[in-house]
Amino acid sequence: MNRLAKLMNLIGIIGIMNIKKIEIEYFNGTEYKLKFDKGDGPIQRISELNDFLSLIDWNQVKEIEIKLYKGGEIKIEFPKNPKCPKCPKGATGPTGATGAMGAMGATGVTGATGATGPT
């Protein structure tokens, strides 16, 4: 399940009316925040949520934090490489040596141009 789908699934379980704030943090430290007004109805909240989510580059999302009116907090953290969530983190091992390139043959000699005839 991708990042957006996980968030939407969680919002469906919690209920949008119980959410006070959603914070999204990128790997580079950039943060996006959406704070709902307590008096907003579900239609207003869904509209605000859709506008907010359209700004997000989901491949850059490191963490999603949802704060609830009752004081609860839910965090979802993501690995840096979304295509390989189980890849080990840390130093990259050495790569194999590249083999020697084969010798290149001599290029052909350019021939002389023909003489120009009378005009």
SVG drawing of the C-alpha trace seen along z (x, -y; Angstrom):
<svg xmlns="http://www.w3.org/2000/svg" viewBox="-21 -27 66 35">
<polyline fill="none" stroke="black" stroke-width="0.4" points="0.0,0.0 1.5,-3.4 1.8,-6.3 -1.3,-8.2 -3.4,-5.0 -2.1,-4.3 -3.1,-7.9 -6.5,-7.7 -7.1,-4.2 -6.2,-5.6 -8.4,-8.7 -11.3,-6.3 -10.7,-4.3 -10.3,-7.4 -13.0,-9.5 -12.2,-12.9 -14.2,-14.7 -11.9,-13.4 -8.7,-14.8 -7.3,-18.1 -4.1,-18.3 -2.2,-16.4 1.5,-17.0 3.7,-15.6 7.4,-15.7 9.8,-15.1 13.2,-13.4 14.8,-16.8 13.0,-18.3 10.3,-20.2 7.0,-20.1 3.4,-20.5 0.6,-21.0 -3.2,-21.0 -5.1,-22.1 -8.9,-21.7 -11.2,-24.2 -13.4,-22.4 -16.5,-24.0 -15.9,-22.7 -18.2,-20.0 -17.2,-16.9 -17.6,-18.4 -15.4,-21.4 -12.8,-19.1 -12.7,-16.8 -12.3,-19.7 -9.4,-21.1 -7.9,-17.7 -8.0,-17.2 -6.4,-20.6 -3.7,-19.8 -2.9,-16.3 -2.5,-17.6 0.5,-19.6 2.4,-16.6 5.2,-14.8 4.5,-11.3 7.9,-9.9 9.5,-12.4 7.3,-11.7 9.3,-10.5 6.6,-10.7 2.9,-11.4 1.6,-12.5 -2.1,-12.8 -3.2,-14.6 -6.6,-14.0 -8.9,-16.3 -8.9,-13.8 -5.1,-14.2 -4.1,-11.1 -1.3,-11.0 -0.6,-8.6 2.6,-8.4 3.5,-6.6 7.1,-6.4 8.4,-5.4 11.7,-4.1 13.8,-6.4 13.5,-4.1 9.8,-3.5 10.7,-0.9 12.6,1.2 11.2,0.9 13.1,4.0 16.5,2.8 19.2,2.6 20.2,-0.9 23.7,-2.1 26.9,-2.0 26.8,-0.6 29.2,2.2 31.9,2.0 31.0,2.6 32.8,5.1 35.7,4.0 35.0,3.1 36.9,5.2 39.5,3.8 38.2,2.4 39.3,4.2 41.8,2.6 40.3,0.5 41.4,0.9 42.9,-1.9 40.5,-4.1 40.7,-4.1 42.7,-6.8 40.7,-9.4 41.3,-9.3 42.2,-12.3 39.5,-14.2 39.2,-14.1 40.4,-16.9 37.8,-19.5 37.2,-19.6 37.0,-22.8 33.8,-24.8"/>
</svg>
